[in-house]
Amino acid sequence: MSAHSEHDAHGFHGPKAWLASLAAGAALGILLALLVPARYEPDHAPTNHATTPAHEEPARNATGEPHGEADDLPDPVTIVWGGDEALAVHPRFSEGAAQGEEPRDASEPNHADDDHADGHDDHGPAPTIPLWLCAPFALLLLSIALMPFINERFWHKHFPDFAFGLAGITIAYYLLGYGAGDYHHGLSYGQYVMLHTGVEYYAFIALIGGLYVASGGVLIDVRGRGRPAVNTALLAVGAVLANVMGTTGASVLLIRPFMRINKGRLRPIHVVMFIFIVSNCGGCLTPIGDPPLYLGFLKGVPFSWTLLHLWPMWLACCGSLLAVFFAIDTWIDRTQRAANPDAVLAADEPLRVRLSGTSGMVCLGLIIAGVFIDPMLKALFEVEGVPVGPTFQILVATAAYFLANREIHLANEFTFFPVKEVGLLFVGIFATMAPALGYLAAHGHALGLTSPTAFYFGTGGLSAVLDNAPTYLNFLQVAFGNTPINEGTVAAFLGGSEGVHLLTAISLGAVFFGAMTYIGNGPNFMVRAIAEASGLRMPSFFGYTARAALILLPVLAVMWLVFIR
């Protein structure tokens, strides 16, 4: 056994180290909660929902916090009375109302408070999220970016320790520091946020992991050589498939055959462009395509809205990136042929494609269908908050693994490491991201977001470093002002051209800018892990972001100039 192997075998790492890191982080979080107690908005004591008249409740902002002063509002509001309760209506809804849209009666059941990223129920004290509480998230981002430069071997072994340790700080502070308050849902603010975050993570890893495992049992056997035209066509197919099976499904299904046909000529830029096109920008045509759009669908955006309104942007963005990729791949091909023409010509052969793995394909379809289980249960039986769909996806993925042909697993070089890396790292990202999203929800109106340009770059800039799904929802709430997001208010919002323009800017910002960093969208890290597991040395965090700034950002600027400005 080599010294390296001995160190790996006997060093303190693995589950014991993860638990120790979590415990150390939790101890620090408890200490911080004692030394720097959490604060709540003054004069916002808990109210008794059962006895307080609805008409006495104050208007609330996007996080459910009561407004003490009129100038705290992001825009002036008009109170439209319905029954005994008031609904704060944003001026942007007036155009839709003028076209015959009736304002939604606020006395109808409304759970908008459950959908805010900070999880604040509007029948308890309004918490204050200090900026310093976002420090663990910033430290985790810096660790992801810098540690591979400082000591790559150490980071490769101990990145879960960083994730669990920083997550422990945030979780402990929320549970202890924000442990007070009489909320309608029966939990404290901190308990509610962490529970909500845990359910979101469970759903995230169930979908990501499920699609990864199921796709490992599907073999797209491509024989032949990758050439610029073939590679461009494959990425174009991926951009279409992303809208049918999601960016995650299309990414994990196509990345292996894409790398296989380019064996011997595969460069990191091939995979980077794959992430741009298939893992992100391709998925903006349907709510299935990308998680932010799916959240919009659940909130009341019509299923066909994205296809009807975003197809020109999808076509322009993906077409531009495909043209850039074709030019880059053509240069690579010519360089390779010039360097070794005999070897390249001898390797040329007709392209043949064969698909196998029936059980894997069936399981892929079932996992995608699992996305709709929870919304269906909510609509038909009013079952909410129980992750039935994600549990179903995990069970299907387990079956897919045991039913898969082992020869297909070998051909795909299937291992659990890529999904393990994503799962462990995103434990920290989801937990530490909660204060950042809460701070954004509370202070979003202070960012001066009033135009489609501001929403496009605001949503996009934060989607590059935060998970783009909750970022989309927070900026959508900022656009709605004091108005809760539901089917009726979405219809009124989209009844006017300004609402359509704003939702377009938010949607494109969330989907397109998710490709700017490895952590902007779930499939990004997954594809990187698969590529590195195959032996390809991928760019570092900064290296990838630099390529995105050089190639992707100009395309996104053109999208703004043509469609948003």
Wavefront OBJ file of the C-alpha trace (Angstrom):
o trace
v 0.000 0.000 0.000
v 1.362 3.413 -0.964
v 1.814 6.249 1.490
v -1.057 8.060 -0.216
v -3.328 5.042 0.190
v -2.348 4.607 3.825
v -3.119 8.252 4.509
v -6.497 7.909 2.829
v -7.256 4.724 4.752
v -6.233 5.900 8.224
v -6.869 9.641 8.110
v -9.816 11.092 10.026
v -12.416 11.500 7.336
v -15.703 10.019 6.253
v -18.967 9.868 8.267
v -17.218 10.225 11.649
v -15.534 13.418 10.492
v -18.812 14.714 9.044
v -20.611 14.211 12.356
v -17.736 15.812 14.261
v -17.826 18.803 11.918
v -21.596 19.090 12.288
v -21.301 18.961 16.072
v -18.522 21.580 16.113
v -20.539 23.859 13.848
v -23.659 23.377 15.974
v -21.694 24.273 19.126
v -20.487 27.473 17.478
v -24.021 28.261 16.311
v -25.363 27.807 19.850
v -22.627 30.072 21.211
v -23.478 32.742 18.627
v -27.178 32.496 19.508
v -26.320 33.132 23.147
v -23.843 35.939 22.485
v -25.745 37.625 19.645
v -29.444 36.909 20.258
v -31.818 36.957 17.308
v -33.918 40.075 16.911
v -37.510 40.598 15.877
v -39.195 43.660 14.498
v -40.328 45.970 17.339
v -44.004 46.104 18.250
v -44.738 42.909 16.329
v -45.646 40.605 19.160
v -47.256 37.259 18.376
v -50.945 37.436 17.678
v -53.674 34.919 18.344
v -54.951 33.946 14.914
v -58.107 32.501 16.348
v -59.213 35.672 18.131
v -57.657 38.603 16.249
v -60.090 40.079 13.697
v -58.753 39.753 10.171
v -59.418 43.388 9.368
v -57.103 44.491 12.191
v -54.041 42.773 10.761
v -51.555 45.182 9.182
v -50.401 45.001 5.596
v -47.306 42.875 5.172
v -44.317 42.911 2.900
v -42.867 40.165 0.730
v -41.598 38.211 3.741
v -44.845 38.459 5.644
v -43.479 41.213 7.901
v -46.005 43.873 8.973
v -45.326 47.358 7.690
v -45.113 50.016 10.335
v -44.593 52.915 7.938
v -46.042 53.571 4.522
v -42.661 54.468 3.067
v -41.433 50.925 3.854
v -43.502 49.641 0.956
v -41.703 48.957 -2.327
v -44.468 50.815 -4.158
v -47.731 52.505 -3.179
v -50.534 50.008 -2.689
v -54.269 50.101 -3.048
v -56.356 48.149 -0.553
v -59.116 46.208 -2.311
v -61.634 44.940 0.191
v -63.171 41.513 -0.155
v -65.437 40.216 2.584
v -63.860 41.034 5.920
v -60.217 40.897 4.828
v -57.958 43.208 2.855
v -55.698 42.327 -0.042
v -52.818 44.670 -0.837
v -52.763 45.079 -4.595
v -49.665 46.247 -6.413
v -50.143 49.003 -9.027
v -48.836 46.637 -11.713
v -52.067 44.681 -11.376
v -54.199 47.647 -12.318
v -53.793 47.070 -16.040
v -55.016 43.488 -15.730
v -57.907 44.661 -13.588
v -58.760 47.282 -16.162
v -59.041 44.514 -18.742
v -61.763 42.820 -16.750
v -59.770 40.801 -14.211
v -61.582 40.606 -10.902
v -59.388 40.977 -7.823
v -59.058 37.806 -5.828
v -61.020 37.785 -2.593
v -58.475 37.728 0.172
v -60.842 35.680 2.287
v -60.168 32.706 0.009
v -57.634 30.180 1.306
v -54.141 31.463 0.734
v -50.859 29.918 1.781
v -48.544 32.459 0.238
v -46.621 32.737 3.458
v -45.519 29.125 3.081
v -43.865 29.915 -0.193
v -41.536 32.643 0.950
v -37.959 31.582 1.127
v -37.677 32.553 4.765
v -40.732 30.500 5.655
v -42.278 33.285 7.715
v -45.871 32.669 8.687
v -47.791 35.936 8.996
v -49.234 35.174 12.433
v -46.033 35.435 14.457
v -43.348 38.004 15.236
v -41.432 39.248 12.213
v -37.772 38.167 12.443
v -34.822 40.326 11.439
v -32.164 38.539 9.372
v -28.787 40.232 9.977
v -26.314 40.357 7.130
v -23.586 38.681 9.205
v -25.698 35.523 9.362
v -24.946 35.088 5.646
v -21.227 34.630 6.501
v -21.335 30.774 6.554
v -22.763 30.788 3.041
v -20.065 33.196 1.865
v -17.370 31.065 3.533
v -18.681 27.924 1.829
v -18.645 29.640 -1.565
v -15.094 30.856 -0.948
v -14.065 27.348 0.110
v -15.494 25.841 -3.075
v -13.667 28.461 -5.110
v -10.316 28.641 -3.312
v -9.594 25.359 -1.534
v -8.861 23.389 -4.737
v -6.119 25.972 -5.408
v -4.751 25.874 -1.865
v -4.738 22.103 -1.360
v -6.745 20.070 -3.854
v -6.051 16.720 -2.194
v -7.163 17.986 1.212
v -10.317 19.560 -0.255
v -11.201 16.417 -2.189
v -11.210 14.435 1.057
v -12.659 16.998 3.460
v -15.146 19.100 1.495
v -18.029 17.363 3.345
v -16.488 18.533 6.633
v -16.667 22.146 5.429
v -20.261 21.676 4.273
v -21.443 19.992 7.487
v -19.544 22.348 9.786
v -20.908 25.533 8.217
v -24.384 23.999 7.954
v -24.241 23.201 11.672
v -23.625 26.874 12.516
v -26.698 28.034 10.598
v -29.000 25.220 11.718
v -28.143 25.613 15.412
v -28.493 29.400 15.321
v -31.885 29.198 13.623
v -33.242 26.533 15.975
v -32.048 28.293 19.152
v -31.866 31.958 18.178
v -35.190 32.007 16.319
v -36.860 29.546 18.672
v -39.441 31.960 20.079
v -42.782 32.977 18.670
v -46.366 31.795 18.510
v -46.947 30.994 14.849
v -50.069 29.683 13.201
v -48.229 26.611 11.844
v -47.246 25.574 15.370
v -43.481 25.894 14.884
v -41.042 28.636 15.704
v -39.620 30.661 12.847
v -36.286 28.830 13.039
v -37.913 25.401 13.161
v -40.125 26.234 10.201
v -37.265 27.518 8.035
v -34.987 24.561 8.757
v -37.811 22.062 8.239
v -38.753 23.760 4.979
v -35.091 23.792 3.909
v -34.753 20.105 4.766
v -37.792 19.191 2.690
v -36.463 21.241 -0.234
v -33.092 19.506 -0.010
v -34.798 16.106 0.170
v -36.779 16.900 -2.990
v -33.645 18.241 -4.698
v -31.460 15.221 -4.004
v -34.311 12.791 -4.753
v -34.707 14.249 -8.242
v -31.005 14.777 -8.952
v -29.962 11.428 -7.512
v -32.911 9.553 -8.944
v -32.287 10.758 -12.485
v -28.580 10.025 -12.129
v -29.109 6.453 -10.923
v -31.836 5.671 -13.448
v -29.852 7.117 -16.359
v -26.915 4.941 -15.328
v -29.008 1.977 -16.454
v -29.636 3.471 -19.896
v -26.973 3.141 -22.553
v -26.899 5.423 -25.553
v -24.309 3.478 -27.500
v -22.878 5.890 -30.018
v -20.303 4.454 -32.379
v -18.246 6.780 -34.466
v -16.284 9.935 -33.901
v -17.428 13.232 -32.534
v -17.115 15.932 -35.141
v -18.269 19.573 -34.994
v -21.551 18.932 -36.821
v -22.322 15.749 -34.869
v -21.485 17.319 -31.521
v -23.530 20.428 -32.277
v -26.503 18.298 -33.308
v -26.226 16.276 -30.083
v -26.214 19.441 -27.965
v -29.220 20.742 -29.924
v -31.086 17.508 -29.165
v -30.114 17.952 -25.508
v -31.535 21.493 -25.510
v -34.877 20.094 -26.705
v -34.843 17.100 -24.354
v -34.167 19.420 -21.406
v -37.738 20.671 -21.755
v -39.194 17.161 -21.734
v -37.165 15.492 -18.982
v -35.617 18.494 -17.257
v -32.094 19.848 -17.484
v -30.973 17.271 -14.923
v -32.427 14.318 -16.823
v -31.079 15.454 -20.184
v -27.661 16.194 -18.682
v -27.079 12.880 -16.941
v -28.470 10.930 -19.898
v -26.379 12.617 -22.608
v -23.094 13.615 -20.949
v -21.622 10.104 -21.056
v -22.298 9.429 -24.766
v -21.167 12.972 -25.540
v -17.829 12.302 -23.855
v -17.629 8.796 -25.337
v -17.836 9.871 -28.970
v -15.204 12.534 -28.317
v -12.730 10.191 -26.648
v -9.223 11.223 -27.601
v -10.276 14.752 -28.523
v -12.372 15.721 -25.506
v -11.425 19.066 -23.989
v -12.816 20.757 -20.873
v -14.481 23.380 -23.084
v -16.670 20.627 -24.571
v -18.155 19.895 -21.148
v -18.367 23.584 -20.224
v -20.441 24.282 -23.351
v -22.549 21.201 -22.572
v -23.356 22.735 -19.168
v -24.247 26.076 -20.774
v -26.629 24.581 -23.333
v -28.069 21.309 -22.012
v -27.817 21.800 -18.243
v -29.209 25.347 -18.200
v -30.267 27.487 -21.151
v -32.021 24.687 -23.006
v -34.613 24.211 -20.285
v -36.610 27.441 -20.464
v -39.528 26.283 -22.630
v -41.561 24.271 -20.111
v -42.025 24.173 -16.345
v -40.459 20.700 -16.416
v -37.322 22.151 -17.956
v -35.850 23.998 -14.979
v -36.799 24.137 -11.270
v -37.517 27.915 -11.183
v -40.110 27.574 -13.931
v -41.651 24.608 -12.152
v -42.072 26.742 -9.022
v -43.745 29.378 -11.173
v -46.132 26.750 -12.526
v -47.019 25.660 -8.987
v -47.737 29.300 -8.096
v -50.178 29.732 -10.975
v -48.179 30.529 -14.129
v -49.952 28.629 -16.948
v -48.073 25.554 -18.174
v -47.952 26.842 -21.754
v -46.875 30.392 -20.817
v -43.145 29.682 -21.009
v -43.418 28.020 -24.405
v -45.593 30.780 -25.852
v -43.540 33.683 -24.507
v -39.967 32.417 -24.147
v -39.403 30.435 -27.343
v -37.789 33.355 -29.230
v -35.279 33.839 -26.370
v -34.662 30.089 -26.151
v -34.048 29.881 -29.873
v -31.776 32.932 -29.924
v -29.763 31.971 -26.843
v -29.331 28.270 -27.649
v -28.741 29.037 -31.311
v -26.017 31.548 -30.437
v -24.312 29.149 -28.025
v -24.511 26.303 -30.540
v -22.904 28.532 -33.164
v -20.114 29.445 -30.729
v -19.634 25.774 -29.855
v -19.482 24.784 -33.538
v -16.791 27.398 -34.148
v -14.744 26.247 -31.128
v -15.099 22.564 -31.989
v -14.179 23.215 -35.606
v -10.974 24.919 -34.464
v -10.200 21.977 -32.152
v -10.859 19.513 -34.973
v -8.644 21.350 -37.451
v -5.864 21.698 -34.883
v -6.002 17.992 -34.104
v -6.046 16.978 -37.748
v -3.134 19.251 -38.529
v -1.107 17.845 -35.624
v -1.741 14.153 -36.436
v -3.674 13.684 -39.695
v -3.028 9.944 -40.090
v -4.325 9.011 -36.641
v -7.424 11.170 -36.964
v -8.380 9.925 -40.425
v -7.902 6.311 -39.403
v -10.341 6.789 -36.553
v -13.143 8.168 -38.748
v -16.151 5.882 -39.061
v -19.881 6.277 -39.717
v -21.975 7.380 -36.764
v -24.333 4.736 -35.344
v -26.653 5.073 -32.360
v -28.217 2.266 -30.315
v -30.393 2.705 -27.225
v -30.652 -0.011 -24.574
v -31.775 -0.345 -20.965
v -35.560 -0.693 -20.942
v -35.853 -0.775 -17.143
v -33.778 2.392 -16.843
v -35.918 4.220 -19.395
v -39.132 3.202 -17.610
v -37.681 4.352 -14.289
v -36.602 7.657 -15.820
v -40.186 8.245 -16.919
v -41.513 7.348 -13.466
v -39.058 9.687 -11.731
v -40.099 12.556 -13.991
v -43.757 11.721 -13.309
v -42.951 11.839 -9.589
v -42.510 15.609 -9.895
v -46.291 15.937 -10.283
v -47.337 13.693 -7.383
v -47.240 16.331 -4.633
v -49.086 19.015 -6.666
v -51.739 16.425 -7.538
v -52.156 15.401 -3.896
v -52.459 19.046 -2.922
v -55.093 19.748 -5.581
v -57.189 16.612 -5.042
v -56.833 15.854 -1.347
v -55.331 19.050 0.121
v -52.304 17.027 1.269
v -49.428 19.468 1.638
v -45.956 19.495 3.174
v -45.420 15.729 2.976
v -42.730 14.816 0.385
v -44.565 11.874 -1.171
v -43.185 12.560 -4.657
v -39.513 12.655 -3.624
v -39.941 9.465 -1.605
v -41.482 7.804 -4.644
v -38.523 8.969 -6.749
v -36.031 7.462 -4.288
v -37.883 4.143 -4.312
v -37.925 4.126 -8.118
v -34.204 4.965 -8.226
v -33.478 2.078 -5.853
v -35.426 -0.278 -8.079
v -33.668 1.127 -11.152
v -30.256 0.368 -9.686
v -31.043 -3.261 -8.882
v -32.895 -3.871 -12.152
v -30.186 -2.343 -14.343
v -28.015 -4.530 -16.528
v -24.543 -4.618 -14.961
v -22.952 -4.519 -18.411
v -24.675 -1.184 -19.007
v -23.309 0.117 -15.699
v -19.825 -0.953 -16.765
v -20.196 0.654 -20.182
v -21.358 3.894 -18.528
v -18.529 3.672 -15.947
v -21.261 4.129 -13.346
v -20.210 4.997 -9.789
v -22.008 6.740 -6.941
v -19.251 9.305 -6.383
v -20.703 12.127 -8.544
v -24.092 12.043 -6.803
v -22.373 11.591 -3.436
v -20.266 14.704 -4.024
v -23.267 16.770 -5.050
v -25.407 15.458 -2.196
v -22.840 16.148 0.525
v -21.811 19.572 -0.717
v -25.377 20.763 -1.192
v -26.214 19.904 2.411
v -24.099 22.911 3.307
v -25.323 25.040 0.406
v -29.017 24.567 1.214
v -28.597 25.143 4.966
v -26.330 28.188 4.761
v -28.327 29.666 1.869
v -31.444 30.079 4.048
v -30.300 33.336 5.735
v -29.150 34.749 2.383
v -32.568 34.144 0.857
v -34.320 35.472 3.947
v -32.222 38.637 3.847
v -33.012 39.059 0.144
v -36.725 38.600 0.741
v -36.721 41.204 3.516
v -34.596 43.789 1.709
v -35.415 43.110 -1.931
v -37.517 46.245 -2.236
v -34.500 48.326 -1.139
v -32.558 47.115 -4.186
v -34.479 49.511 -6.397
v -35.875 46.799 -8.661
v -38.402 48.612 -10.811
v -37.548 47.762 -14.418
v -37.257 44.525 -16.438
v -33.529 45.236 -16.803
v -33.099 45.392 -13.030
v -35.056 42.168 -12.543
v -33.151 40.380 -15.327
v -29.692 41.182 -13.992
v -30.778 41.078 -10.339
v -32.347 37.632 -10.631
v -29.518 36.499 -12.877
v -26.690 37.771 -10.709
v -27.987 36.009 -7.595
v -29.019 32.880 -9.523
v -25.348 32.451 -10.413
v -24.355 32.039 -6.749
v -27.622 31.042 -5.057
v -29.889 28.198 -6.054
v -31.885 29.686 -8.928
v -35.253 28.213 -7.895
v -35.782 30.111 -4.594
v -34.071 33.158 -6.121
v -36.723 33.168 -8.862
v -39.495 32.972 -6.271
v -38.057 35.784 -4.148
v -37.699 38.167 -7.079
v -41.173 37.258 -8.275
v -42.483 38.236 -4.849
v -40.582 41.533 -5.063
v -42.282 42.151 -8.419
v -45.688 41.390 -6.866
v -45.063 43.768 -3.975
v -47.532 43.139 -1.134
v -49.743 40.915 -3.241
v -49.618 37.178 -2.501
v -48.720 34.939 -5.418
v -51.512 32.569 -6.399
v -53.426 31.556 -9.480
v -55.768 34.539 -9.381
v -53.128 37.210 -8.818
v -50.796 35.653 -11.400
v -53.609 35.855 -13.968
v -54.119 39.527 -13.143
v -50.368 40.175 -13.187
v -50.009 38.612 -16.632
v -53.067 40.446 -17.904
v -50.899 43.484 -18.594
v -47.833 43.882 -20.778
v -45.695 45.100 -17.880
v -46.360 41.929 -15.889
v -45.487 39.760 -18.885
v -42.274 41.705 -19.423
v -41.254 41.413 -15.766
v -41.960 37.673 -15.565
v -40.007 37.180 -18.785
v -37.020 39.010 -17.299
v -37.187 37.035 -14.034
v -37.589 33.691 -15.806
v -34.729 34.236 -18.236
v -32.465 35.629 -15.526
v -33.016 32.591 -13.306
v -32.592 29.974 -16.053
v -29.823 31.488 -18.185
v -27.599 32.888 -15.423
v -27.727 29.592 -13.547
v -24.942 28.530 -15.924
v -22.526 31.222 -14.760
v -21.039 29.109 -11.928
v -20.889 25.462 -10.941
v -23.380 26.033 -8.125
v -25.970 28.085 -10.030
v -27.965 24.994 -10.988
v -27.935 21.442 -9.677
v -26.900 19.673 -12.916
v -23.769 21.842 -13.264
v -21.935 20.193 -10.407
v -23.268 16.787 -11.417
v -21.897 17.057 -14.960
v -18.575 18.316 -13.658
v -18.343 15.373 -11.234
v -19.166 12.850 -13.987
v -16.548 14.374 -16.285
v -13.856 14.338 -13.607
v -14.764 10.761 -12.617
v -14.010 9.787 -16.226
v -10.519 11.322 -15.955
v -11.104 14.734 -17.538
v -9.592 17.592 -15.525
v -12.310 20.243 -15.405
v -11.708 23.952 -14.765
v -11.692 25.206 -11.184
v -14.566 27.269 -9.814
v -12.913 30.492 -10.996
v -11.725 28.885 -14.216
v -15.251 27.848 -15.115
v -16.678 31.244 -14.153
v -14.034 32.974 -16.291
v -15.078 30.882 -19.308
v -18.717 31.677 -18.601
v -17.907 35.388 -18.442
v -16.013 35.191 -21.731
v -18.471 33.052 -23.710
v -21.887 33.023 -22.031
v -22.145 36.523 -20.570
v -21.899 38.327 -23.960
v -24.726 36.121 -25.265
v -26.848 36.982 -22.219
v -26.080 40.656 -22.738
v -27.356 40.373 -26.304
v -30.520 38.668 -24.978
v -31.035 41.680 -22.717
v -30.424 44.128 -25.532
v -32.843 42.406 -27.916
v -35.597 41.080 -25.646
v -35.490 42.807 -22.254
v -34.328 46.404 -22.557
l 1 2 3 4 5 6 7 8 9 10 11 12 13 14 15 16 17 18 19 20 21 22 23 24 25 26 27 28 29 30 31 32 33 34 35 36 37 38 39 40 41 42 43 44 45 46 47 48 49 50 51 52 53 54 55 56 57 58 59 60 61 62 63 64 65 66 67 68 69 70 71 72 73 74 75 76 77 78 79 80 81 82 83 84 85 86 87 88 89 90 91 92 93 94 95 96 97 98 99 100 101 102 103 104 105 106 107 108 109 110 111 112 113 114 115 116 117 118 119 120 121 122 123 124 125 126 127 128 129 130 131 132 133 134 135 136 137 138 139 140 141 142 143 144 145 146 147 148 149 150 151 152 153 154 155 156 157 158 159 160 161 162 163 164 165 166 167 168 169 170 171 172 173 174 175 176 177 178 179 180 181 182 183 184 185 186 187 188 189 190 191 192 193 194 195 196 197 198 199 200 201 202 203 204 205 206 207 208 209 210 211 212 213 214 215 216 217 218 219 220 221 222 223 224 225 226 227 228 229 230 231 232 233 234 235 236 237 238 239 240 241 242 243 244 245 246 247 248 249 250 251 252 253 254 255 256 257 258 259 260 261 262 263 264 265 266 267 268 269 270 271 272 273 274 275 276 277 278 279 280 281 282 283 284 285 286 287 288 289 290 291 292 293 294 295 296 297 298 299 300 301 302 303 304 305 306 307 308 309 310 311 312 313 314 315 316 317 318 319 320 321 322 323 324 325 326 327 328 329 330 331 332 333 334 335 336 337 338 339 340 341 342 343 344 345 346 347 348 349 350 351 352 353 354 355 356 357 358 359 360 361 362 363 364 365 366 367 368 369 370 371 372 373 374 375 376 377 378 379 380 381 382 383 384 385 386 387 388 389 390 391 392 393 394 395 396 397 398 399 400 401 402 403 404 405 406 407 408 409 410 411 412 413 414 415 416 417 418 419 420 421 422 423 424 425 426 427 428 429 430 431 432 433 434 435 436 437 438 439 440 441 442 443 444 445 446 447 448 449 450 451 452 453 454 455 456 457 458 459 460 461 462 463 464 465 466 467 468 469 470 471 472 473 474 475 476 477 478 479 480 481 482 483 484 485 486 487 488 489 490 491 492 493 494 495 496 497 498 499 500 501 502 503 504 505 506 507 508 509 510 511 512 513 514 515 516 517 518 519 520 521 522 523 524 525 526 527 528 529 530 531 532 533 534 535 536 537 538 539 540 541 542 543 544 545 546 547 548 549 550 551 552 553 554 555 556 557 558 559 560 561 562 563 564 565
